[in-house]
Amino acid sequence: MHKYARQLLERKAEERLRHLKQEVGDFKSRFVQTPGRPRYKYYETLRDLSAELAVVSKRLDELTKSDGTEWDSYYSMFDEAYDEVMERLARTRFLIA
């Protein structure tokens, strides 16, 4: 893949990570503002989301440091990790409406 195309995809991945961090932060804010709910379930969910977010961040870091054939593999791993967190967020949206 051409270097310029990689740079564009890396910037897009960085934007996706920022968006993901904002989504997790919004979930946390809604959780904090929700009174009378069983907190342990939400803490578990937030802990899991934070751990998965760290994986996405690590994959992006690996992606930006890689080159050649490694790059495609790291981009794929980033994409999969991102999708997993987005799926978890979609499943947990009903917890705090």
KEFIKOL-869264 format. One line per 3 residues: number of its first residue (from 1); their letters; for each residue x, y, z of N, C-alpha, C, O, CB. Coordinates in nm, 2 decimals, m for minus. Glycine has a CB too. Layout:
# KEFIKOL-869264
NUM = A = X Y Z X Y Z X Y Z X Y Z X Y Z  ...;
//
This chain:
# KEFIKOL-869264
1 = MHK = 0.08 m0.12 0.00 0.00 0.00 0.00 0.09 0.12 0.00 0.19 0.13 0.06 m0.10 0.00 0.12  0.05 0.22 m0.07 0.12 0.35 m0.08 0.13 0.42 0.05 0.03 0.41 0.13 0.06 0.44 m0.19  0.24 0.48 0.08 0.26 0.55 0.21 0.16 0.65 0.24 0.11 0.67 0.35 0.40 0.62 0.21;
4 = YAR = 0.11 0.73 0.14 0.01 0.83 0.16 m0.12 0.77 0.20 m0.19 0.82 0.29 m0.01 0.91 0.03  m0.16 0.66 0.14 m0.28 0.59 0.17 m0.27 0.54 0.32 m0.37 0.54 0.39 m0.30 0.47 0.08  m0.16 0.49 0.36 m0.14 0.44 0.50 m0.16 0.56 0.59 m0.22 0.54 0.70 0.00 0.38 0.52;
7 = QLL = m0.10 0.67 0.56 m0.11 0.79 0.65 m0.26 0.83 0.67 m0.30 0.86 0.78 m0.03 0.90 0.60  m0.33 0.83 0.56 m0.47 0.86 0.56 m0.55 0.76 0.65 m0.63 0.80 0.73 m0.53 0.86 0.42  m0.52 0.63 0.63 m0.59 0.53 0.72 m0.55 0.54 0.86 m0.63 0.52 0.95 m0.56 0.39 0.66;
10 = ERK = m0.42 0.58 0.89 m0.38 0.60 1.03 m0.45 0.71 1.09 m0.49 0.71 1.21 m0.23 0.61 1.03  m0.46 0.82 1.02 m0.54 0.94 1.07 m0.68 0.90 1.10 m0.74 0.95 1.20 m0.53 1.06 0.97  m0.74 0.83 1.01 m0.88 0.79 1.02 m0.89 0.70 1.15 m0.99 0.71 1.22 m0.93 0.71 0.90;
13 = AEE = m0.79 0.61 1.17 m0.79 0.52 1.29 m0.78 0.61 1.41 m0.85 0.57 1.51 m0.68 0.42 1.28  m0.70 0.71 1.41 m0.68 0.80 1.53 m0.82 0.87 1.56 m0.85 0.88 1.67 m0.57 0.90 1.50  m0.89 0.91 1.45 m1.02 0.97 1.47 m1.12 0.88 1.53 m1.19 0.91 1.62 m1.07 1.03 1.34;
16 = RLR = m1.11 0.75 1.48 m1.20 0.65 1.54 m1.17 0.62 1.68 m1.27 0.61 1.76 m1.19 0.52 1.46  m1.05 0.62 1.72 m1.01 0.60 1.86 m1.06 0.72 1.95 m1.11 0.70 2.06 m0.86 0.59 1.88  m1.04 0.84 1.90 m1.09 0.96 1.97 m1.24 0.95 1.99 m1.29 0.98 2.10 m1.06 1.09 1.90;
19 = HLK = m1.31 0.91 1.89 m1.46 0.90 1.89 m1.50 0.79 2.00 m1.59 0.80 2.07 m1.52 0.86 1.76  m1.42 0.68 1.99 m1.45 0.57 2.09 m1.43 0.61 2.23 m1.51 0.58 2.32 m1.36 0.45 2.05  m1.32 0.69 2.25 m1.29 0.73 2.39 m1.41 0.83 2.44 m1.45 0.82 2.55 m1.16 0.81 2.39;
22 = QEV = m1.46 0.91 2.34 m1.57 1.00 2.38 m1.69 0.92 2.41 m1.76 0.95 2.51 m1.59 1.10 2.26  m1.72 0.81 2.33 m1.84 0.73 2.36 m1.83 0.66 2.50 m1.93 0.66 2.57 m1.85 0.62 2.25  m1.71 0.61 2.53 m1.69 0.54 2.66 m1.71 0.65 2.77 m1.77 0.62 2.87 m1.56 0.47 2.67;
25 = GDF = m1.65 0.77 2.75 m1.67 0.88 2.85 m1.81 0.92 2.87 m1.85 0.94 2.98 m1.58 1.00 2.80  m1.89 0.92 2.76 m2.03 0.96 2.77 m2.10 0.85 2.84 m2.19 0.88 2.93 m2.09 0.97 2.62  m2.07 0.72 2.82 m2.13 0.61 2.89 m2.10 0.63 3.04 m2.19 0.61 3.13 m2.08 0.48 2.84;
28 = KSR = m1.98 0.66 3.07 m1.94 0.68 3.21 m2.01 0.79 3.28 m2.06 0.78 3.39 m1.79 0.70 3.23  m2.03 0.90 3.21 m2.10 1.02 3.26 m2.25 0.99 3.29 m2.30 1.03 3.39 m2.09 1.14 3.16  m2.31 0.91 3.19 m2.45 0.87 3.21 m2.46 0.78 3.33 m2.56 0.79 3.41 m2.51 0.81 3.09;
31 = FVQ = m2.36 0.69 3.35 m2.36 0.60 3.47 m2.36 0.68 3.60 m2.43 0.65 3.69 m2.25 0.50 3.45  m2.27 0.77 3.60 m2.25 0.85 3.73 m2.37 0.93 3.76 m2.40 0.95 3.88 m2.13 0.95 3.71  m2.45 0.97 3.66 m2.56 1.06 3.69 m2.69 0.97 3.71 m2.80 1.03 3.73 m2.58 1.15 3.57;
34 = TPG = m2.68 0.84 3.70 m2.80 0.76 3.71 m2.81 0.71 3.86 m2.73 0.63 3.91 m2.79 0.63 3.62  m2.92 0.76 3.93 m2.93 0.72 4.07 m3.00 0.58 4.08 m3.08 0.54 4.00 m3.01 0.83 4.14  m2.98 0.52 4.20 m3.05 0.40 4.23 m3.04 0.28 4.15 m3.12 0.19 4.15 m3.19 0.43 4.24;
37 = RPR = m2.93 0.27 4.07 m2.91 0.15 3.99 m2.82 0.05 4.06 m2.74 0.10 4.14 m2.86 0.18 3.85  m2.82 m0.08 4.03 m2.72 m0.17 4.08 m2.58 m0.14 4.03 m2.55 m0.18 3.91 m2.76 m0.32 4.06  m2.50 m0.07 4.10 m2.37 m0.01 4.05 m2.27 m0.12 4.01 m2.20 m0.10 3.92 m2.31 0.07 4.16;
40 = YKY = m2.27 m0.23 4.07 m2.17 m0.33 4.04 m2.17 m0.37 3.90 m2.07 m0.40 3.84 m2.18 m0.45 4.13  m2.29 m0.39 3.84 m2.30 m0.43 3.70 m2.24 m0.32 3.61 m2.17 m0.35 3.51 m2.45 m0.45 3.66  m2.27 m0.19 3.64 m2.21 m0.09 3.56 m2.06 m0.07 3.58 m1.99 m0.05 3.48 m2.28 0.05 3.60;
43 = YET = m2.01 m0.09 3.70 m1.87 m0.09 3.72 m1.80 m0.20 3.64 m1.70 m0.18 3.58 m1.84 m0.11 3.87  m1.86 m0.32 3.64 m1.81 m0.43 3.56 m1.80 m0.39 3.41 m1.70 m0.41 3.34 m1.89 m0.55 3.58  m1.91 m0.33 3.36 m1.92 m0.29 3.22 m1.81 m0.18 3.19 m1.75 m0.19 3.09 m2.06 m0.24 3.19;
46 = LRD = m1.80 m0.08 3.28 m1.70 0.02 3.26 m1.56 m0.03 3.26 m1.48 0.01 3.19 m1.72 0.13 3.36  m1.54 m0.13 3.36 m1.40 m0.19 3.36 m1.37 m0.26 3.23 m1.26 m0.25 3.18 m1.40 m0.29 3.48  m1.47 m0.34 3.19 m1.45 m0.41 3.06 m1.43 m0.32 2.94 m1.34 m0.34 2.86 m1.56 m0.50 3.03;
49 = LSA = m1.51 m0.21 2.94 m1.49 m0.12 2.83 m1.36 m0.05 2.83 m1.29 m0.03 2.73 m1.60 m0.01 2.83  m1.31 m0.01 2.95 m1.18 0.05 2.97 m1.07 m0.04 2.92 m0.97 0.00 2.86 m1.16 0.09 3.11  m1.08 m0.17 2.96 m0.98 m0.27 2.92 m0.98 m0.29 2.77 m0.87 m0.29 2.71 m1.00 m0.40 2.99;
52 = ELA = m1.09 m0.29 2.71 m1.10 m0.31 2.56 m1.05 m0.18 2.49 m0.99 m0.19 2.38 m1.24 m0.34 2.52  m1.08 m0.07 2.55 m1.03 0.06 2.49 m0.88 0.06 2.49 m0.82 0.11 2.40 m1.09 0.18 2.57  m0.82 0.01 2.60 m0.67 0.00 2.61 m0.62 m0.09 2.50 m0.51 m0.06 2.44 m0.63 m0.05 2.75;
55 = VVS = m0.69 m0.19 2.46 m0.64 m0.28 2.36 m0.65 m0.21 2.22 m0.55 m0.22 2.14 m0.73 m0.41 2.35  m0.76 m0.13 2.20 m0.77 m0.06 2.07 m0.65 0.04 2.06 m0.59 0.06 1.96 m0.90 0.01 2.07  m0.63 0.11 2.17 m0.52 0.21 2.18 m0.38 0.15 2.15 m0.30 0.20 2.08 m0.52 0.28 2.31;
58 = KRL = m0.36 0.03 2.21 m0.24 m0.04 2.18 m0.22 m0.09 2.04 m0.12 m0.08 1.98 m0.23 m0.17 2.28  m0.33 m0.13 1.98 m0.33 m0.17 1.84 m0.30 m0.05 1.75 m0.22 m0.07 1.65 m0.46 m0.23 1.80  m0.35 0.06 1.78 m0.32 0.18 1.70 m0.17 0.22 1.72 m0.11 0.25 1.62 m0.41 0.30 1.75;
61 = DEL = m0.12 0.21 1.84 0.02 0.24 1.86 0.11 0.14 1.78 0.21 0.18 1.71 0.06 0.22 2.01  0.07 0.01 1.78 0.15 m0.09 1.70 0.14 m0.05 1.55 0.23 m0.07 1.47 0.10 m0.23 1.73  0.02 m0.01 1.51 0.00 0.02 1.37 0.09 0.14 1.32 0.15 0.13 1.22 m0.15 0.06 1.34;
64 = TKS = 0.09 0.24 1.40 0.17 0.36 1.36 0.32 0.33 1.36 0.40 0.40 1.29 0.14 0.47 1.45  0.37 0.23 1.43 0.51 0.19 1.44 0.55 0.09 1.34 0.67 0.06 1.32 0.54 0.14 1.58  0.45 0.03 1.27 0.48 m0.08 1.18 0.50 m0.03 1.03 0.47 0.09 1.00 0.37 m0.19 1.18;
67 = DGT = 0.55 m0.12 0.95 0.56 m0.09 0.81 0.56 m0.22 0.73 0.55 m0.32 0.78 0.69 m0.01 0.78  0.56 m0.20 0.60 0.56 m0.32 0.51 0.43 m0.41 0.53 0.32 m0.36 0.55 0.68 m0.40 0.53  0.46 m0.53 0.52 0.35 m0.63 0.53 0.29 m0.64 0.67 0.17 m0.67 0.69 0.40 m0.77 0.49;
70 = EWD = 0.37 m0.60 0.77 0.31 m0.59 0.91 0.20 m0.50 0.92 0.10 m0.52 1.00 0.42 m0.55 1.01  0.21 m0.39 0.85 0.11 m0.28 0.86 m0.03 m0.33 0.84 m0.12 m0.30 0.91 0.14 m0.17 0.77  m0.05 m0.41 0.73 m0.18 m0.46 0.70 m0.24 m0.54 0.81 m0.36 m0.53 0.84 m0.18 m0.54 0.57;
73 = SYY = m0.15 m0.62 0.87 m0.20 m0.71 0.98 m0.24 m0.63 1.10 m0.34 m0.65 1.16 m0.08 m0.81 1.01  m0.16 m0.53 1.13 m0.19 m0.44 1.25 m0.31 m0.36 1.22 m0.39 m0.34 1.32 m0.07 m0.35 1.28  m0.33 m0.32 1.10 m0.46 m0.24 1.07 m0.58 m0.33 1.09 m0.68 m0.29 1.15 m0.45 m0.18 0.93;
76 = SMF = m0.57 m0.45 1.05 m0.68 m0.55 1.06 m0.70 m0.57 1.21 m0.82 m0.58 1.25 m0.64 m0.68 0.99  m0.60 m0.59 1.29 m0.61 m0.61 1.44 m0.68 m0.49 1.50 m0.76 m0.50 1.59 m0.48 m0.64 1.50  m0.64 m0.37 1.46 m0.70 m0.25 1.51 m0.85 m0.24 1.48 m0.93 m0.22 1.57 m0.63 m0.12 1.46;
79 = DEA = m0.88 m0.27 1.36 m1.02 m0.27 1.31 m1.10 m0.37 1.39 m1.21 m0.33 1.43 m1.02 m0.30 1.16  m1.05 m0.49 1.41 m1.13 m0.59 1.49 m1.15 m0.54 1.63 m1.26 m0.56 1.69 m1.05 m0.72 1.48  m1.04 m0.49 1.70 m1.06 m0.45 1.83 m1.15 m0.33 1.85 m1.23 m0.33 1.94 m0.92 m0.40 1.89;
82 = YDE = m1.15 m0.24 1.75 m1.24 m0.13 1.75 m1.39 m0.18 1.74 m1.47 m0.13 1.81 m1.21 m0.03 1.63  m1.41 m0.27 1.64 m1.54 m0.32 1.62 m1.60 m0.39 1.75 m1.72 m0.38 1.78 m1.54 m0.42 1.50  m1.51 m0.46 1.82 m1.55 m0.53 1.94 m1.60 m0.43 2.04 m1.70 m0.46 2.11 m1.44 m0.61 2.00;
85 = VME = m1.53 m0.32 2.06 m1.57 m0.22 2.16 m1.70 m0.15 2.12 m1.79 m0.13 2.20 m1.46 m0.12 2.18  m1.71 m0.13 1.99 m1.84 m0.06 1.94 m1.96 m0.16 1.96 m2.07 m0.11 1.99 m1.82 m0.02 1.79  m1.94 m0.29 1.94 m2.04 m0.38 1.96 m2.08 m0.39 2.11 m2.20 m0.39 2.14 m2.00 m0.52 1.91;
88 = RLA = m1.98 m0.39 2.20 m2.01 m0.39 2.34 m2.09 m0.26 2.38 m2.18 m0.27 2.46 m1.88 m0.40 2.42  m2.05 m0.15 2.33 m2.12 m0.02 2.36 m2.26 m0.03 2.31 m2.35 0.01 2.38 m2.05 0.10 2.29  m2.28 m0.09 2.19 m2.42 m0.10 2.14 m2.50 m0.19 2.23 m2.62 m0.16 2.25 m2.42 m0.16 2.00;
91 = RTR = m2.44 m0.30 2.28 m2.52 m0.39 2.37 m2.54 m0.32 2.51 m2.64 m0.36 2.57 m2.44 m0.52 2.39  m2.46 m0.23 2.55 m2.47 m0.17 2.68 m2.55 m0.04 2.69 m2.58 0.01 2.79 m2.34 m0.15 2.75  m2.59 0.01 2.57 m2.66 0.14 2.57 m2.80 0.12 2.64 m2.84 0.22 2.70 m2.69 0.18 2.42;
94 = FLI = m2.85 0.01 2.64 m2.98 m0.01 2.70 m2.97 m0.01 2.86 m3.07 0.02 2.93 m3.05 m0.14 2.66  m2.85 m0.03 2.91 m2.83 m0.03 3.06 m2.86 0.11 3.12 m2.93 0.12 3.22 m2.69 m0.07 3.09  m2.82 0.21 3.05 m2.84 0.35 3.09 m2.90 0.43 2.98 m2.83 0.47 2.88 m2.71 0.42 3.15;
97 = A = m3.02 0.45 2.98 m3.09 0.52 2.87 m3.11 0.67 2.91 m3.16 0.75 2.83 m3.23 0.46 2.84;
//
